[in-house]
Amino acid sequence: MEDIKKAIVEFAESSKKTKFYFNELERAVKEKFPDAKTRDIKKAATELVNSEQLIYFSTGSTTMYGLKGRGQTEDH
C-alpha cells in the first residue's frame, strides 16, 4: 500500500497537470506496479486524501484529485 501511495504522489508531483481523474492515477500506478488492483489504488488515494496529501476537486459532475498546495484548490 505504501508503494502505491508513493507512486501516486510521485505522479502528481511530476505531472504538468494539477488535477487528475482516478483513471490517470490508476494508469500511473499500473505502469510501476502492473499487478496493482484498482481497489487498492482507490484505497491508497483515499488514504492520501484523509492524510491531506491529496485533495478532492469536484467539478459538479465528476470528482478529480489534486496535490494539496499545487494549482487552484478550493481554499484559494
C-alpha positions as semicolon CSV with decimal commas, in nm:
position;residue;x (nm);y (nm);z (nm)
1;M;0,000;0,000;0,000
2;E;0,284;0,240;0,081
3;D;0,440;0,174;-0,260
4;I;0,111;0,259;-0,429
5;K;0,075;0,581;-0,229
6;K;0,432;0,678;-0,314
7;A;0,367;0,614;-0,685
8;I;0,054;0,833;-0,674
9;V;0,238;1,121;-0,507
10;E;0,534;1,093;-0,746
11;F;0,298;1,101;-1,044
12;A;0,112;1,404;-0,907
13;E;0,435;1,592;-0,833
14;S;0,594;1,521;-1,171
15;S;0,289;1,591;-1,386
16;K;0,231;1,926;-1,555
17;K;-0,138;1,896;-1,471
18;T;-0,268;1,993;-1,128
19;K;-0,588;1,784;-1,128
20;F;-0,627;1,419;-1,219
21;Y;-0,906;1,175;-1,288
22;F;-0,883;0,850;-1,097
23;N;-0,810;0,657;-1,417
24;E;-0,499;0,872;-1,471
25;L;-0,375;0,788;-1,121
26;E;-0,456;0,423;-1,181
27;R;-0,266;0,417;-1,511
28;A;0,042;0,578;-1,348
29;V;0,044;0,324;-1,065
30;K;-0,002;0,029;-1,300
31;E;0,299;0,142;-1,505
32;K;0,513;0,084;-1,194
33;F;0,312;-0,198;-1,041
34;P;0,126;-0,393;-1,313
35;D;-0,030;-0,628;-1,056
36;A;-0,185;-0,344;-0,850
37;K;-0,560;-0,385;-0,810
38;T;-0,798;-0,097;-0,879
39;R;-0,949;-0,134;-0,533
40;D;-0,608;-0,099;-0,366
41;I;-0,526;0,209;-0,574
42;K;-0,860;0,364;-0,476
43;K;-0,793;0,287;-0,108
44;A;-0,445;0,440;-0,131
45;A;-0,582;0,755;-0,296
46;T;-0,848;0,785;-0,023
47;E;-0,582;0,746;0,247
48;L;-0,379;1,023;0,082
49;V;-0,687;1,248;0,086
50;N;-0,751;1,163;0,452
51;S;-0,389;1,247;0,540
52;E;-0,430;1,572;0,341
53;Q;-0,155;1,499;0,087
54;L;-0,416;1,492;-0,190
55;I;-0,744;1,680;-0,212
56;Y;-1,070;1,613;-0,389
57;F;-1,171;1,861;-0,656
58;S;-1,532;1,841;-0,765
59;T;-1,645;1,984;-1,096
60;G;-2,006;1,906;-1,013
61;S;-2,031;1,611;-1,247
62;T;-1,707;1,436;-1,161
63;T;-1,451;1,423;-0,884
64;M;-1,085;1,475;-0,953
65;Y;-0,778;1,451;-0,734
66;G;-0,519;1,722;-0,683
67;L;-0,194;1,757;-0,493
68;K;-0,257;1,978;-0,191
69;G;-0,100;2,321;-0,230
70;R;-0,045;2,287;-0,604
71;G;-0,263;2,466;-0,856
72;Q;-0,607;2,605;-0,789
73;T;-0,778;2,442;-0,494
74;E;-1,099;2,508;-0,308
75;D;-0,919;2,714;-0,043
76;H;-0,795;2,977;-0,290
